[in-house]
Amino acid sequence: MLKRLLFNDRFILFIITLNAAVIFAQGFSPEPGIYFWLEFVDNLFTLVFIAEAAMKIRQWTARGYFGSAWNVFDFVLVVLAMPSLVVWMCRLDVSTFEFLLVLRIMRVFKFFRFIRFVPNIDHIFDGVGRAARASVLLVSVFFIFNFIISMVACFLFRDLAPEHFSNPLQSFYSMFKVFTIEGWFEIPDAIVEDTSPIPTFFIRLFFIIIFFFGGVIGLSIVNSIFVDSMVSDNNDALEKKVMELQHKIDLLLERSEQEKPQ
């Protein structure tokens, strides 16, 4: 009975959903008595996930189990959730050792097991992989362009706006915000706050040019390539169907020509 349950995806999805609800309830800092039972149920779910992984490894062997990328994904999430179980079972005082707080946070990673139950998730990941491979060259060029512009901006504006351009790393982040349309007007306004009208004009013109070519044109090209690569699989399937249909039409036309009376 236990084996059938642990090998049933619907049951595992149900357990994951309940576990998510329990972790969500724990975030409201309930009374100690209620929190104790929520924590108990949370760690009970972790034991269920450990039993699931152990039973599947025993049934399929380690090679068969880890041969699936989804099983590897599940196993990693189980391992990330185990520190919170150890903290609970050993009654460790995480308030004394702040670094142990990270161990308890690891339990939220169990949420990610929802991903494998998303319909057509493999198809989505394949599309993302194609899009990433198609965009890598353009993203590299975008990165180099951002790096060059950030160096120029660092030497031009580090005295006028040290909070944005005090060093190359800070300048790189500031220019990245301009490219992503996040700080496209706050950063120039901070630079020209105490400058005369003529330098103000050229400073704003500089950022307008950067914003236009980087934030508008550059990101638009990256997005278009990414989206086109993601849907290319659907286009390929459609083209294949069109070719098959064209082939059938050609055969029908050829047969009709042969059947015509001489």
Backbone torsions as a table, in degrees:
resi	resn	phi	psi	omega
1	MET	NA	-46.8	179.4
2	LEU	-63.8	-39.3	179.9
3	LYS	-64.0	-43.6	179.2
4	ARG	-62.7	-38.3	179.6
5	LEU	-66.5	-45.9	-176.2
6	LEU	-71.0	-20.1	177.4
7	PHE	-96.0	2.8	179.8
8	ASN	-96.1	116.4	-177.0
9	ASP	-63.8	-33.8	180.0
10	ARG	-66.2	-40.3	178.1
11	PHE	-65.2	-42.4	179.8
12	ILE	-64.5	-40.2	177.0
13	LEU	-63.1	-38.2	177.6
14	PHE	-63.5	-43.0	178.9
15	ILE	-64.9	-42.2	178.9
16	ILE	-61.6	-41.0	179.7
17	THR	-63.5	-44.5	177.9
18	LEU	-64.0	-40.9	179.4
19	ASN	-63.0	-39.6	177.7
20	ALA	-62.4	-40.9	179.4
21	ALA	-65.0	-38.6	-179.9
22	VAL	-66.6	-45.9	179.2
23	ILE	-63.8	-37.9	176.9
24	PHE	-61.3	-43.6	179.9
25	ALA	-65.9	-34.0	178.8
26	GLN	-64.7	-26.0	-179.2
27	GLY	-68.7	-13.3	179.6
28	PHE	-89.2	6.0	178.6
29	SER	50.7	63.7	-179.1
30	PRO	-71.1	178.5	179.3
31	GLU	-60.7	153.2	-175.3
32	PRO	-52.6	-40.8	-179.1
33	GLY	-64.4	-45.0	179.1
34	ILE	-67.7	-40.2	-179.5
35	TYR	-62.9	-36.7	179.3
36	PHE	-59.7	-45.5	-178.7
37	TRP	-71.7	-35.2	175.4
38	LEU	-63.2	-42.3	178.6
39	GLU	-66.2	-37.9	178.5
40	PHE	-61.8	-46.8	-179.9
41	VAL	-65.7	-39.4	179.4
42	ASP	-58.9	-47.5	-179.6
43	ASN	-71.9	-27.1	173.9
44	LEU	-64.6	-39.9	175.8
45	PHE	-63.2	-39.0	177.9
46	THR	-60.7	-40.4	177.0
47	LEU	-63.4	-36.9	177.2
48	VAL	-63.0	-43.2	179.6
49	PHE	-66.2	-36.7	176.9
50	ILE	-65.2	-43.3	178.8
51	ALA	-63.5	-38.4	178.3
52	GLU	-60.7	-49.1	-179.6
53	ALA	-62.8	-44.0	-178.6
54	ALA	-63.4	-41.5	-177.9
55	MET	-69.7	-37.0	179.4
56	LYS	-70.3	-36.4	176.6
57	ILE	-65.2	-39.3	178.8
58	ARG	-67.3	-37.5	-177.6
59	GLN	-74.8	-42.9	-172.8
60	TRP	-102.1	-5.7	-170.9
61	THR	70.3	160.5	-176.7
62	ALA	-61.5	-39.7	-178.8
63	ARG	-65.5	-42.9	179.6
64	GLY	-67.8	-38.9	-179.0
65	TYR	-67.9	-50.6	-176.9
66	PHE	-79.2	-2.2	174.4
67	GLY	-72.6	-16.2	177.5
68	SER	-98.1	129.8	179.9
69	ALA	-63.3	-34.6	179.4
70	TRP	-67.8	-36.2	176.8
71	ASN	-66.9	-38.6	175.6
72	VAL	-62.3	-42.9	177.6
73	PHE	-59.7	-47.0	178.7
74	ASP	-62.3	-42.0	-177.9
75	PHE	-64.3	-41.5	178.5
76	VAL	-61.8	-41.5	179.9
77	LEU	-66.8	-35.8	176.2
78	VAL	-64.6	-42.8	178.5
79	VAL	-63.1	-39.8	178.5
80	LEU	-66.3	-27.6	179.7
81	ALA	-83.7	-16.8	-175.7
82	MET	-66.0	-35.1	178.8
83	PRO	-56.5	-39.1	178.5
84	SER	-65.1	-33.4	176.2
85	LEU	-66.4	-41.6	178.5
86	VAL	-64.1	-42.9	178.5
87	VAL	-59.5	-42.0	-178.0
88	TRP	-70.6	-44.0	-177.0
89	MET	-69.9	-35.0	-179.6
90	CYS	-89.6	-1.9	179.9
91	ARG	53.4	46.8	178.9
92	LEU	-75.0	140.6	179.2
93	ASP	-88.2	94.5	-176.4
94	VAL	-70.2	-19.3	178.3
95	SER	-70.8	-23.7	178.4
96	THR	-77.9	-37.5	-179.9
97	PHE	-115.8	101.2	-173.4
98	GLU	-61.7	-31.5	-177.4
99	PHE	-66.5	-21.2	178.1
100	LEU	-73.3	-15.0	176.2
101	LEU	-59.3	-30.8	179.1
102	VAL	-63.3	-34.5	-179.6
103	LEU	-62.2	-37.9	-179.8
104	ARG	-74.2	-30.1	179.0
105	ILE	-67.5	-26.5	-176.8
106	MET	-58.1	-22.9	-176.5
107	ARG	-64.3	-26.7	-178.4
108	VAL	-67.6	-16.6	179.4
109	PHE	-65.8	-16.2	178.0
110	LYS	-64.0	-20.5	176.2
111	PHE	-56.6	-34.7	-172.4
112	PHE	-66.7	-12.0	178.0
113	ARG	-68.1	-14.9	174.3
114	PHE	-59.4	-30.6	-170.5
115	ILE	-58.7	-40.8	-174.8
116	ARG	-67.4	-16.0	-179.9
117	PHE	-97.0	2.3	176.9
118	VAL	-70.6	130.5	-180.0
119	PRO	-59.0	137.3	176.8
120	ASN	60.4	28.0	-176.8
121	ILE	-65.8	-34.5	178.2
122	ASP	-63.8	-40.7	178.6
123	HIS	-64.2	-39.7	179.2
124	ILE	-64.4	-45.1	180.0
125	PHE	-64.7	-36.8	176.8
126	ASP	-62.1	-41.3	178.1
127	GLY	-64.8	-40.7	178.2
128	VAL	-64.2	-39.3	178.3
129	GLY	-63.3	-43.8	177.0
130	ARG	-62.4	-42.5	-179.1
131	ALA	-65.1	-39.4	179.5
132	ALA	-65.0	-42.0	179.3
133	ARG	-66.2	-37.0	-179.4
134	ALA	-72.4	-27.0	-174.5
135	SER	-95.7	-7.2	-171.0
136	VAL	-62.0	-39.6	-178.7
137	LEU	-66.7	-46.4	-178.9
138	LEU	-66.2	-37.7	177.4
139	VAL	-64.9	-37.2	177.3
140	SER	-63.7	-42.1	177.2
141	VAL	-63.9	-41.0	178.3
142	PHE	-62.3	-40.3	178.0
143	PHE	-63.6	-44.8	179.6
144	ILE	-64.2	-42.3	178.3
145	PHE	-61.3	-43.4	177.5
146	ASN	-62.9	-39.2	-179.6
147	PHE	-64.0	-44.6	-178.7
148	ILE	-65.2	-47.0	-179.4
149	ILE	-63.9	-36.7	179.7
150	SER	-66.8	-35.0	176.6
151	MET	-66.3	-42.6	177.8
152	VAL	-61.8	-45.6	-179.1
153	ALA	-65.5	-34.4	-179.8
154	CYS	-62.0	-46.0	-178.5
155	PHE	-75.0	-25.3	-179.4
156	LEU	-82.5	-37.5	-166.7
157	PHE	-121.0	6.0	-176.0
158	ARG	-67.8	-25.1	176.4
159	ASP	-83.6	-27.5	-179.1
160	LEU	-83.1	-35.3	-179.5
161	ALA	-141.6	73.2	-177.4
162	PRO	-62.9	-23.2	179.2
163	GLU	-69.0	-16.3	179.2
164	HIS	-113.7	-24.6	-172.3
165	PHE	-134.9	30.1	-176.6
166	SER	-67.4	-28.0	179.7
167	ASN	-148.6	166.1	-177.0
168	PRO	-58.4	-37.2	-179.2
169	LEU	-67.3	-44.2	177.3
170	GLN	-64.7	-38.6	178.2
171	SER	-64.8	-40.3	178.6
172	PHE	-60.7	-43.5	179.8
173	TYR	-66.4	-40.2	-179.9
174	SER	-64.6	-43.2	179.4
175	MET	-69.8	-31.6	175.5
176	PHE	-63.7	-38.2	176.4
177	LYS	-64.0	-37.2	177.0
178	VAL	-64.2	-44.3	179.9
179	PHE	-61.5	-36.8	-177.3
180	THR	-89.3	12.7	176.1
181	ILE	61.8	30.3	179.5
182	GLU	-94.2	-44.5	-178.5
183	GLY	-125.8	37.1	-171.7
184	TRP	-68.9	-20.1	177.1
185	PHE	-117.6	-26.5	178.9
186	GLU	-66.0	-42.2	-177.2
187	ILE	-67.3	-49.0	176.1
188	PRO	-59.6	-38.9	179.3
189	ASP	-63.2	-36.0	178.0
190	ALA	-68.2	-31.4	-179.4
191	ILE	-73.9	-42.8	-172.8
192	VAL	-90.0	10.5	-175.2
193	GLU	-58.4	-39.9	-176.3
194	ASP	-119.9	27.4	-179.4
195	THR	-106.8	162.1	-179.6
196	SER	-77.7	167.3	-173.7
197	PRO	-58.9	-41.4	-176.1
198	ILE	-66.3	-52.2	175.6
199	PRO	-59.2	-34.2	178.8
200	THR	-60.3	-42.1	-179.8
201	PHE	-60.8	-48.3	-177.0
202	PHE	-70.2	-34.6	177.6
203	ILE	-63.7	-46.0	179.5
204	ARG	-67.3	-35.2	176.4
205	LEU	-64.1	-39.8	177.7
206	PHE	-58.2	-46.8	-178.3
207	PHE	-73.3	-30.0	175.5
208	ILE	-63.5	-43.9	179.2
209	ILE	-63.5	-45.8	179.8
210	ILE	-62.1	-43.7	-178.7
211	PHE	-64.6	-39.4	-177.1
212	PHE	-68.8	-50.3	-175.9
213	PHE	-77.4	-33.7	-179.5
214	GLY	-90.5	-52.8	-174.1
215	GLY	-76.4	-33.7	-176.8
216	VAL	-95.4	-63.3	-175.9
217	ILE	-71.0	-48.3	-176.3
218	GLY	-59.8	-53.3	-179.1
219	LEU	-66.7	-31.7	177.8
220	SER	-64.6	-41.1	178.5
221	ILE	-65.3	-44.8	178.9
222	VAL	-60.1	-45.5	-179.8
223	ASN	-64.3	-40.5	-178.3
224	SER	-66.3	-41.6	178.1
225	ILE	-65.3	-41.1	-178.6
226	PHE	-63.5	-48.2	-178.7
227	VAL	-66.2	-41.8	-179.8
228	ASP	-62.2	-38.7	179.2
229	SER	-70.3	-33.7	179.9
230	MET	-66.7	-37.3	-177.1
231	VAL	-94.4	2.2	-177.1
232	SER	-63.4	-29.8	179.0
233	ASP	-62.9	-41.4	176.7
234	ASN	-64.7	-38.8	178.3
235	ASN	-64.4	-41.3	179.2
236	ASP	-62.5	-42.0	179.3
237	ALA	-64.9	-39.2	179.0
238	LEU	-65.8	-42.2	178.1
239	GLU	-62.9	-37.2	178.9
240	LYS	-64.8	-42.2	178.6
241	LYS	-65.1	-39.3	178.4
242	VAL	-63.4	-41.7	179.3
243	MET	-64.6	-40.4	178.3
244	GLU	-64.7	-41.6	178.5
245	LEU	-64.1	-41.2	178.6
246	GLN	-63.2	-39.0	178.8
247	HIS	-64.0	-41.4	179.3
248	LYS	-65.9	-39.8	178.0
249	ILE	-63.0	-41.8	178.8
250	ASP	-62.2	-40.3	179.3
251	LEU	-65.2	-41.4	178.8
252	LEU	-64.1	-42.0	178.6
253	LEU	-65.0	-40.2	179.3
254	GLU	-65.5	-40.7	179.3
255	ARG	-66.6	-39.1	179.4
256	SER	-65.5	-34.9	178.0
257	GLU	-67.7	-36.6	-179.8
258	GLN	-71.2	-28.9	-177.0
259	GLU	-85.5	-5.4	177.7
260	LYS	-66.4	140.4	179.0
261	PRO	-67.0	140.4	-179.0
262	GLN	-74.9	NA	NA
